[in-house]
Amino acid sequence: MANEEQKDDENPGNSYLKYSGMGVQMIVIIGAFTYAGYKIDEAAKHPVKWVTAILSLAGVFISLYLVIKSAKS
């Protein structure tokens, strides 16, 4: 079984799918956090969109953390 897992990791198609999935994951996380911040700012009628900025940065850091974590394994 270990050889089968090793062969799957060497397949270039699997690497492509793995890193494409990471990109999609980053887009979804950053988009969700930015959308949540936007909705909070709209509901609170903030003149400056600080919540959007803070949550979008949080989404960037969280997605980078997850990408780095999954790239190591």
Backbone torsions as a table, in degrees:
resi	resn	phi	psi	omega
1	MET	NA	-35.6	-179.0
2	ALA	-63.3	-36.4	178.7
3	ASN	-66.0	-36.9	179.1
4	GLU	-64.8	-42.1	178.3
5	GLU	-65.0	-38.1	179.3
6	GLN	-66.0	-40.3	179.4
7	LYS	-66.0	-38.0	179.1
8	ASP	-64.3	-37.5	-179.9
9	ASP	-69.5	-27.2	-178.2
10	GLU	-82.0	-16.3	-179.0
11	ASN	-69.3	123.9	-178.2
12	PRO	-62.5	-28.3	178.1
13	GLY	-65.0	-37.9	178.8
14	ASN	-67.8	-38.1	177.4
15	SER	-64.5	-41.4	178.7
16	TYR	-60.7	-46.2	180.0
17	LEU	-65.8	-38.6	-179.5
18	LYS	-62.1	-48.9	-176.5
19	TYR	-76.3	-28.4	173.2
20	SER	-66.6	-41.1	177.2
21	GLY	-62.6	-37.3	177.3
22	MET	-63.9	-40.5	178.9
23	GLY	-64.3	-43.3	178.2
24	VAL	-64.3	-40.7	178.5
25	GLN	-60.8	-42.3	178.3
26	MET	-62.6	-45.4	-179.1
27	ILE	-61.6	-42.9	-178.7
28	VAL	-66.0	-44.8	-178.6
29	ILE	-64.7	-49.6	-179.1
30	ILE	-63.1	-42.5	178.6
31	GLY	-63.0	-42.2	-179.8
32	ALA	-65.3	-43.9	179.7
33	PHE	-66.8	-40.1	179.2
34	THR	-66.5	-42.0	178.7
35	TYR	-63.0	-42.7	178.4
36	ALA	-62.1	-43.4	178.2
37	GLY	-63.4	-40.4	178.6
38	TYR	-62.2	-45.5	-180.0
39	LYS	-64.4	-39.0	177.7
40	ILE	-64.5	-44.8	178.4
41	ASP	-63.3	-39.5	178.7
42	GLU	-66.3	-42.2	-179.2
43	ALA	-66.9	-36.6	-178.4
44	ALA	-87.9	-7.7	-180.0
45	LYS	54.9	47.3	177.2
46	HIS	-72.6	135.4	177.6
47	PRO	-71.0	-32.6	176.4
48	VAL	-112.7	132.6	-173.4
49	LYS	-83.8	62.7	-178.3
50	TRP	-70.5	-38.8	-178.8
51	VAL	-64.4	-40.1	176.9
52	THR	-60.9	-45.5	-179.5
53	ALA	-63.6	-45.2	-177.7
54	ILE	-66.4	-46.0	-179.0
55	LEU	-69.3	-33.2	177.6
56	SER	-68.3	-38.7	175.3
57	LEU	-66.1	-38.7	176.2
58	ALA	-61.5	-40.5	177.6
59	GLY	-62.9	-38.4	177.9
60	VAL	-64.1	-47.2	-178.3
61	PHE	-66.2	-39.9	178.6
62	ILE	-65.0	-44.2	-179.3
63	SER	-67.1	-38.0	176.0
64	LEU	-63.8	-41.0	177.5
65	TYR	-59.4	-46.5	-179.0
66	LEU	-65.7	-37.6	178.7
67	VAL	-66.7	-45.3	179.7
68	ILE	-63.9	-41.1	179.5
69	LYS	-62.2	-44.2	-178.1
70	SER	-77.1	-24.8	177.8
71	ALA	-72.2	-29.5	178.7
72	LYS	-70.4	-30.6	-177.1
73	SER	-91.8	NA	NA
